[in-house]
């Protein structure tokens, strides 16, 4: 089986997503064209890959603007395929937000927000769209000497209401504040998380627990007070969060919170609490880290009466290069968990693998071009970036299915200036391999649906 065949087989499961068979075939061609395309990821460039630049292009744009299909259903084949890599363990997910630059006064959801890349001493603004993404963390290190792989399973926009003008009335300002509460980032995340729980249940994971690792921006009362079935939150909290134990006052039995408060930083400095040594796969091999555990913790300002589990990870020493004598230290980590039964190494492994969603954000913007689309229809603004993210997930799963998780000799030899000790193929390696197969099999038109000519693709991109 070739990578192209595996890619098209996974895309073929979209037959239940689209109402017509011709829409499914058109979506398959657009997906393959997006990964073969060189340069900007525009719909017009996808048509040039198919050598259809002299034909009517309206049907390809209507696939995203008028065709009846849902973005969440597009990821069902990804959810089903990712289930084969979890084995008997829990489902591991990572959640984070990202933003894509998009101008235009008439573009749906485009708002001015804080630029996350702005320096701390000067806050900059960017106009764009805010997204919530969930990625499945495939535990490849259980059977192979490679790290976990993040595969996107959900990608939805967050609707930020337009801020009223300076001379707006009190009614408009109240309506704006109400709309902000209803379109909260965490509320959107909870809706997506519950929907993912149902989709994994339909895929055969009804008896599995779901571990969700989130960043510090999601460590708040909205997330921790929510009722989530068979789902564990693993969130990084502040070092000065006010925590306590349950009050045990015989004179006042209705009292819930103890008067004595403590912070995660205080737990780290408390020598009476012993350190535990935990092994996790991080940085290309299994490493030993030190951790403290405090159970039955209450967070009055966040989780209220829900008991939590506090994990404090000690700073880990590392060397930027093997020849250095001095060791540098990472910052300590403070983690709140809603689960009291899962092993500590399982929870910490999921939290360490959360970084893979940041790798997904980089690949989606740099190589898949989710911010390149020049579409203006309200439906297309939401659908086309999500379609490219799903195509990126299918590409990774097809590569795992054909070539496995390790970077073998099947891939092109990396340049001399790159690290040749890489154990896992990158997104660029996968794209190169797919284009190489397309170049070596020019007679695959019957399978693909359009002739593949790399010379034509490069000339059109130029």
C-alpha positions in Angstrom: 0.0 0.0 0.0 1.3 3.4 -0.9 0.8 6.6 1.1 -1.5 8.0 -1.5 -3.7 4.9 -1.4 -3.9 5.0 2.4 -4.6 8.8 2.3 -7.5 8.4 -0.1 -8.9 5.4 1.8 -9.3 7.5 4.9 -10.8 10.4 2.9 -13.2 7.8 1.4 -14.9 7.5 4.8 -16.3 11.0 4.3 -19.1 9.4 2.3 -21.3 9.7 5.4 -20.4 13.3 5.9 -21.5 14.7 2.5 -25.0 14.4 1.1 -23.9 13.5 -2.4 -21.3 11.2 -3.8 -19.9 13.8 -6.1 -19.3 16.1 -3.1 -17.3 13.3 -1.5 -15.2 12.9 -4.6 -14.7 16.6 -4.8 -13.6 16.8 -1.2 -11.1 13.9 -1.7 -9.6 15.7 -4.6 -9.4 19.0 -2.7 -7.7 17.2 0.2 -5.1 15.6 -1.9 -4.5 18.8 -3.9 -3.9 20.7 -0.6 -1.0 18.5 0.4 0.4 18.4 -3.1 0.1 22.1 -3.5 3.3 24.2 -3.4 3.1 27.8 -2.2 0.0 29.5 -0.8 -2.9 27.2 0.2 -5.6 28.9 -1.9 -8.5 27.2 -3.5 -7.3 28.5 -6.9 -3.9 26.8 -6.3 -5.8 23.5 -5.5 -7.5 23.8 -8.8 -4.1 24.4 -10.5 -2.9 21.1 -9.0 -5.8 19.3 -10.6 -5.1 21.1 -13.9 -8.6 22.5 -13.8 -7.6 26.2 -14.0 -9.5 26.6 -17.3 -12.7 25.0 -16.0 -15.6 26.4 -14.0 -14.5 26.8 -10.4 -17.8 27.7 -8.7 -18.6 24.1 -7.6 -15.3 23.9 -5.7 -16.1 27.1 -3.8 -19.7 25.9 -3.1 -18.3 22.8 -1.5 -17.3 25.1 1.5 -20.1 27.7 1.2 -23.3 25.9 0.3 -22.9 22.1 0.6 -24.7 20.7 3.7 -22.1 19.1 5.9 -20.7 19.7 9.5 -17.1 20.3 10.4 -17.3 18.0 13.5 -18.4 15.1 11.2 -15.3 15.6 9.1 -13.1 14.3 12.0 -15.1 11.1 12.5 -12.6 9.0 10.5 -9.7 10.5 12.5 -11.4 9.6 15.8 -12.1 6.1 14.6 -8.5 5.5 13.3 -6.9 7.1 16.4 -8.7 4.6 18.7 -6.4 1.8 17.4 -3.3 3.3 19.1 -4.6 3.7 22.6 -4.9 0.0 23.3 -6.2 -0.8 26.8 -5.2 2.6 28.2 -7.2 5.8 28.5 -7.9 8.2 25.7 -5.4 11.1 25.9 -6.3 14.5 24.6 -4.7 17.9 24.5 -6.6 21.1 24.3 -5.4 24.6 23.4 -6.5 27.8 21.6 -4.8 29.3 18.6 -5.3 32.4 16.5 -5.0 33.0 12.7 -4.5 36.4 11.2 -7.4 37.5 9.0 -8.2 41.0 8.0 -11.3 42.5 6.3 -14.1 44.4 7.8 -16.8 42.0 6.5 -15.0 38.8 7.5 -17.1 36.7 10.0 -15.5 36.4 13.4 -12.5 38.6 12.6 -11.7 40.7 15.7 -8.8 42.6 17.2 -7.3 40.5 20.0 -4.1 40.4 22.0 -1.1 39.1 19.9 0.3 36.2 21.9 3.7 36.8 20.4 3.9 40.4 21.6 6.6 41.1 24.2 5.6 41.3 27.9 6.6 45.0 28.1 4.4 46.1 25.2 1.1 44.4 24.3 0.4 44.4 20.6 -2.9 43.6 18.8 -3.7 41.4 15.8 -6.9 41.1 13.8 -7.8 37.5 13.3 -10.0 34.5 14.3 -9.8 32.6 17.5 -10.0 28.8 17.4 -10.2 25.9 19.9 -8.4 22.7 19.0 -8.3 19.2 20.5 -5.6 16.7 19.5 -5.4 13.0 20.3 -2.0 12.2 21.9 -1.1 8.8 20.4 1.2 7.0 23.0 3.7 5.7 20.4 6.4 5.5 23.1 4.7 2.4 24.5 5.8 0.2 21.6 8.4 2.3 19.8 11.3 4.5 20.8 9.6 7.7 19.7 7.6 10.3 21.4 3.8 10.8 21.4 2.1 12.1 18.3 -0.6 14.8 18.3 -3.4 14.2 15.8 -6.2 16.9 15.6 -9.7 15.6 16.3 -11.6 18.9 16.6 -11.1 22.4 15.4 -13.8 25.0 15.9 -13.9 28.9 15.9 -14.8 30.9 18.9 -17.3 33.7 18.2 -16.2 36.9 19.8 -18.9 39.6 19.7 -18.2 43.0 18.2 -17.4 45.6 20.8 -19.8 48.5 20.8 -18.7 52.0 19.8 -17.8 54.7 22.2 -21.2 56.4 22.1 -23.2 53.2 22.4 -26.2 53.1 24.7 -26.5 51.3 28.0 -28.7 48.6 26.4 -26.0 47.9 23.7 -23.3 47.7 26.4 -25.4 45.2 28.4 -26.1 43.1 25.4 -22.4 43.1 24.6 -21.5 41.9 28.1 -24.2 39.2 27.9 -22.9 38.0 24.5 -19.4 37.8 25.9 -20.5 35.5 28.7 -22.4 33.3 26.3 -19.5 33.0 23.8 -16.9 32.3 26.4 -13.8 30.4 25.3 -14.2 27.8 28.1 -17.9 27.3 27.4 -17.0 26.5 23.8 -14.3 24.1 25.0 -16.7 22.3 27.2 -19.2 21.9 24.4 -16.5 20.5 22.2 -15.3 18.2 24.9 -18.7 16.7 25.6 -19.2 16.2 21.8 -15.8 14.4 21.6 -16.8 12.2 24.5 -19.9 11.1 22.5 -17.9 10.6 19.3 -15.3 8.4 21.0 -18.1 6.4 22.6 -19.6 5.7 19.2 -16.1 4.6 18.0 -16.0 1.9 20.7 -14.4 3.8 23.7 -17.5 3.8 26.0 -15.5 1.9 28.7 -12.4 4.1 28.5 -11.6 7.2 30.6 -10.6 10.4 28.9 -7.5 12.3 30.1 -7.5 16.0 28.9 -4.4 18.1 29.4 -5.0 21.8 29.2 -2.9 24.9 29.7 -3.1 27.5 32.4 -5.7 29.6 30.5 -8.2 26.8 31.1 -7.5 26.4 34.8 -10.6 28.3 36.1 -14.0 27.8 37.8 -15.8 27.3 34.5 -13.8 24.2 33.6 -13.4 22.7 37.0 -17.0 23.2 38.1 -18.4 21.6 34.9 -19.9 18.1 35.1 -17.9 15.8 32.7 -18.6 12.1 32.3 -15.6 9.8 32.4 -13.3 12.7 31.8 -10.3 13.8 33.8 -8.9 17.4 33.6 -5.1 17.9 33.9 -4.5 21.6 34.2 -1.4 23.7 35.0 -2.2 26.1 37.8 -0.6 29.2 39.3 2.0 28.8 42.0 0.2 31.2 44.3 -3.3 29.6 44.0 -5.0 29.5 47.4 -5.7 25.9 48.3 -6.9 24.2 51.5 -8.2 20.9 52.9 -11.7 20.1 54.1 -12.6 21.6 57.4 -12.9 19.1 60.3 -14.5 21.3 63.0 -16.7 19.4 65.4 -18.2 22.7 66.6 -19.2 23.7 63.1 -19.9 20.5 61.1 -21.4 22.5 58.2 -18.1 24.3 57.6 -16.5 23.1 54.3 -13.1 24.9 53.9 -10.3 24.9 56.5 -9.0 28.2 57.7 -5.4 27.3 56.9 -4.6 28.0 53.3 -1.5 26.9 51.4 -0.1 27.4 47.9 1.5 25.0 45.4 4.8 26.9 45.8 4.6 26.3 49.5 4.1 22.5 48.9 7.2 22.5 46.8 9.3 24.1 49.5 7.8 22.0 52.3 10.5 19.5 53.3 8.0 17.3 55.2 6.3 16.2 52.0 8.6 13.6 50.3 9.5 13.6 46.6 8.6 10.7 44.4 10.6 9.6 41.4 8.5 9.1 38.3 9.6 7.9 34.8 8.1 9.7 31.8 9.1 9.7 28.1 10.4 13.1 27.3 13.0 14.5 24.9 13.6 11.3 23.0 14.0 8.8 26.0 12.6 7.9 29.3 13.6 10.3 32.1 13.3 10.3 35.8 11.6 13.4 37.3 10.8 14.3 40.9 7.2 14.9 41.9 5.1 15.6 45.0 1.5 14.5 45.4 -1.2 16.0 47.7 -4.7 14.5 47.6 -8.1 15.7 48.6 -7.3 19.4 48.0 -10.0 22.0 47.8 -9.8 25.1 45.6 -12.4 27.5 47.0 -12.1 30.0 44.2 -12.2 27.5 41.4 -13.5 23.9 41.9 -15.4 24.8 45.0 -16.3 21.5 46.9 -14.9 19.2 44.2 -11.8 17.5 45.7 -8.7 17.8 43.6 -5.3 16.3 43.3 -2.2 18.5 43.4 1.0 17.4 41.6 4.2 19.5 42.0 7.0 18.7 39.5 10.5 19.7 40.5 12.7 21.8 38.1 14.3 19.4 35.6 18.0 19.9 34.7 19.1 19.9 31.1 22.0 20.9 28.9 21.4 22.8 25.6 24.3 20.9 24.0 26.0 17.6 25.1 29.4 19.3 25.5 28.3 21.8 28.1 29.3 21.3 31.7 26.7 23.7 33.3 23.2 22.4 33.7 20.2 24.7 33.2 16.9 24.1 35.0 13.3 24.3 33.7 10.6 26.0 35.7 8.7 23.9 38.2 5.2 22.8 37.2 2.1 22.9 39.4 -0.8 20.6 38.1 -4.3 20.2 39.4 -6.1 16.9 38.5 -9.8 15.9 39.0 -8.9 12.2 39.1 -7.9 10.4 42.3 -7.4 6.9 40.9 -5.1 7.1 37.8 -1.4 6.5 38.4 0.8 9.5 38.7 3.1 8.5 35.9 0.1 8.2 33.5 -1.1 11.7 34.4 2.3 13.3 34.1 3.0 11.5 30.8 -0.2 13.0 29.4 0.7 16.4 30.6 4.3 16.2 29.1 2.8 15.0 25.8 0.5 18.1 25.7 3.4 20.0 23.9 2.4 18.1 20.7 -0.6 20.3 20.2 1.8 23.3 19.9 3.7 21.3 17.2 0.3 20.9 15.5 -0.3 24.6 15.5 3.0 25.3 13.9 2.5 22.7 11.2 -1.0 23.8 10.4 0.1 27.4 9.9 3.4 27.0 8.2 2.9 23.9 6.0 -0.9 23.4 5.7 -1.6 27.1 5.4 -4.8 27.4 7.4 -4.5 31.2 7.4 -3.8 31.5 3.7 -7.4 31.0 2.5 -8.9 34.1 0.7 -12.5 33.1 1.1 -15.2 35.6 2.2 -18.4 33.5 2.6 -19.4 33.1 6.3 -19.5 29.3 6.0 -16.2 29.1 4.1 -14.4 31.2 6.7 -15.1 28.5 9.2 -15.0 25.4 7.1 -11.9 25.7 4.9 -9.3 26.0 7.8 -11.0 23.1 9.6 -10.9 21.1 6.3 -7.2 21.7 6.1 -6.6 20.7 9.7 -8.5 17.5 9.1 -6.5 16.8 6.0 -3.3 17.3 8.1 -4.6 14.7 10.6 -5.4 12.2 7.8 -1.9 12.6 6.4 -0.3 11.7 9.7 -2.5 8.7 10.2 -1.9 7.5 6.7 1.8 7.8 7.2 1.6 5.8 10.4 -0.4 3.1 8.7 2.0 2.7 5.8 5.5 3.5 7.2 5.1 3.2 10.9 6.0 5.8 13.6 9.8 5.8 13.1 11.8 7.7 10.6 13.2 4.9 8.4 15.2 4.9 5.2 12.0 5.3 3.2 12.1 9.0 3.7 14.5 11.4 2.0 17.9 12.0 3.6 17.8 15.2 5.6 20.3 18.0 4.8 23.6 18.1 6.4 22.7 21.0 8.7 19.7 19.1 10.2 19.8 16.6 13.0 20.1 13.2 11.5 19.2 11.5 14.8 15.5 12.4 14.5 13.5 9.4 15.4 10.1 10.4 14.0 9.2 11.9 10.6 8.1 15.5 10.6 5.3 17.1 8.7 7.7 18.1 6.0 9.0 14.5 5.6 5.4 13.3 5.1 4.7 16.0 2.5 7.9 15.1 0.7 7.1 11.4 0.7 3.6 12.0 -0.7 4.9 14.2 -3.5 7.7 11.7 -4.2 5.2 9.0 -4.7 3.1 11.2 -6.9 6.2 11.9 -9.1 7.1 8.2 -9.3 3.5 7.1 -10.2 2.3 9.4 -12.9 -0.3 6.8 -14.0 -2.3 7.1 -10.7 -4.9 9.3 -12.4 -7.6 6.6 -12.2 -7.1 6.3 -8.4 -6.7 10.0 -7.7 -9.3 11.5 -10.1 -7.0 14.0 -11.8 -3.5 13.9 -13.5 -0.6 14.6 -11.2 2.3 16.6 -12.8 4.8 18.1 -10.4 6.3 20.3 -13.1 2.9 21.8 -13.8 2.3 22.3 -10.0 5.6 24.1 -9.5 5.2 26.3 -12.5 1.7 27.3 -11.5 2.9 28.0 -8.0 5.7 30.2 -9.3 
